[in-house]
Amino acid sequence: MPPRQLSSTYHYIRFSVSPPCPDELTLRKSIQDSLGQSFGVVSSHTYVDVLWLADDGSEMVVRIGQADSAKLMVSVTASTASPRLSLVKESPFLPALLSVGLP
């Protein structure tokens, strides 16, 4: 019997934040602005959940619809706004993001 794939309608992305920003609203606005800059007003209203933000504001994990995940990664990469978000890891399986930085 072949292994069964778990399907997910969400995609999870871990970003590093530079300079660190402990304010979730500022980070959400930065994501919205980068989506708007790259893909226009309609895409700037893409639903993005901030699931986790480090206490010092240096990293965050977001959840986004599977179909919109590529747009988010492209727009954040192209954005020059501050704070700067950099992709650390992405996966359709949330626990996979925990392996970042492990030997």
N, C-alpha and C positions, 0 to 999 in steps of 0.2 A: 504494500500500500504506500503510495507516494506521500511525502510530508504535506501537511495541510498548511496553506498560506493564510495568515490572518489579514484580512483586508481592513484598511483604515481610510477614512475620508479626511483625516488630518495629517499634517506634516509638522514635525517639531524641529526647530532651528535654535542652535546655541550661538550667541554672538558675544564677542568681547566688546567692551565699551571704552573708548579713549577720547578725551579724558573721562575717568569714572564719573558717573552721574547716578546718584541714588534716587532720583525723582522719576517714577514710572511715567507720569504724564509727559514729561519732557521727552522721554524716549519714544513714547507712542506718537507724539507729534513729529519727531524726527523721522520715524518710519512712514507716517502719513505724507510728510513733505517729500521724502525720497520717491515714494510711489507716484505722487502727483507730478513730480519733476520728470520722471522717466516715462510714465504711461498716461498722464492726463488726470483730469478731475474725477472721472468715474473710478479709476483704479485707486485713487487716494482714499476712497471710502471702503476699501477692502477690510473685512473683519479680521483683526489680529488680536489674539489673547496674549498678554504677558503672563506666563505661568510662574516664572521665578525671576527674581532680581537679587543679585548678591548684595549683602549688607553694605559693602563699600561701593556698590554701583559699577563694578568692573566687568561683570558678566550678566547675561540675561538669557532666558529661554522663552521662546514664543511658540504659539500654536497657530497654524493657518491652514486653510483648506488646501488639499492636495493640488488642486488645479492652479492655485495662486502662489504656490511656494517658489516656483522658478522666477516669477515676476518680482517677488520680494527680494530674493537673493541678488538678482541683477540690479534692481534699483538701489539697494543698499551699497553695492559695490561701486556703482557709478556716482553716488552722492558725495558731495564735498562738504555737506553740512556738519556742524558740530553739535553734539558729540558724534564721533565717528564709530560706526558699527562695523565689525569685521567678523566674517564667518569663522566659527570654530569647528562646528560639526552639524550635520543635518541628518534626519532619519525619519521614517514613518513610524518608528518604534521608540517611544519616549525613553525607556531605560537605556537605550543604546547611547544616549548622550552622556551618561555617567562615566563612560570609559575614557573620557578626555583627560590627558595628563597622567594616566597610570603607566607604570613601567611595563 
